[in-house]
Amino acid sequence: MGKGDKGQSVGWGQKSNQPKDIVRINYLIEKS
């Protein structure tokens, strides 16, 4: 964390954040 982490999380986190959130929501729905 720190070295180039900002650049990665900007272009990388946004792309992988949406699918991750969807998977997390689906997981919570299935669990409950």
C-alpha positions as YAML, in Angstrom:
chain: A
units: angstrom
residues:
- id: 1
  name: MET
  ca: [0.00, 0.00, 0.00]
- id: 2
  name: GLY
  ca: [1.28, 3.43, -0.85]
- id: 3
  name: LYS
  ca: [3.52, 2.95, -3.88]
- id: 4
  name: GLY
  ca: [1.25, 3.31, -6.92]
- id: 5
  name: ASP
  ca: [-1.64, 2.09, -4.81]
- id: 6
  name: LYS
  ca: [-3.62, 5.24, -5.61]
- id: 7
  name: GLY
  ca: [-3.24, 4.81, -9.36]
- id: 8
  name: GLN
  ca: [-4.19, 1.14, -9.17]
- id: 9
  name: SER
  ca: [-7.23, 1.68, -6.96]
- id: 10
  name: VAL
  ca: [-8.44, 4.51, -9.22]
- id: 11
  name: GLY
  ca: [-8.57, 2.59, -12.52]
- id: 12
  name: TRP
  ca: [-8.49, -0.85, -10.95]
- id: 13
  name: GLY
  ca: [-10.73, -0.48, -7.90]
- id: 14
  name: GLN
  ca: [-13.58, 1.15, -9.80]
- id: 15
  name: LYS
  ca: [-13.69, -1.71, -12.32]
- id: 16
  name: SER
  ca: [-13.43, -4.48, -9.74]
- id: 17
  name: ASN
  ca: [-15.61, -2.68, -7.20]
- id: 18
  name: GLN
  ca: [-18.87, -3.04, -9.11]
- id: 19
  name: PRO
  ca: [-18.62, -6.83, -9.67]
- id: 20
  name: LYS
  ca: [-17.41, -7.30, -6.10]
- id: 21
  name: ASP
  ca: [-20.36, -5.33, -4.70]
- id: 22
  name: ILE
  ca: [-22.78, -7.31, -6.87]
- id: 23
  name: VAL
  ca: [-21.27, -10.60, -5.74]
- id: 24
  name: ARG
  ca: [-21.35, -9.46, -2.11]
- id: 25
  name: ILE
  ca: [-25.00, -8.40, -2.38]
- id: 26
  name: ASN
  ca: [-25.96, -11.68, -4.05]
- id: 27
  name: TYR
  ca: [-24.06, -13.57, -1.35]
- id: 28
  name: LEU
  ca: [-25.89, -11.71, 1.41]
- id: 29
  name: ILE
  ca: [-29.26, -12.29, -0.28]
- id: 30
  name: GLU
  ca: [-28.58, -16.00, -0.70]
- id: 31
  name: LYS
  ca: [-27.38, -16.30, 2.89]
- id: 32
  name: SER
  ca: [-30.43, -14.60, 4.43]
...
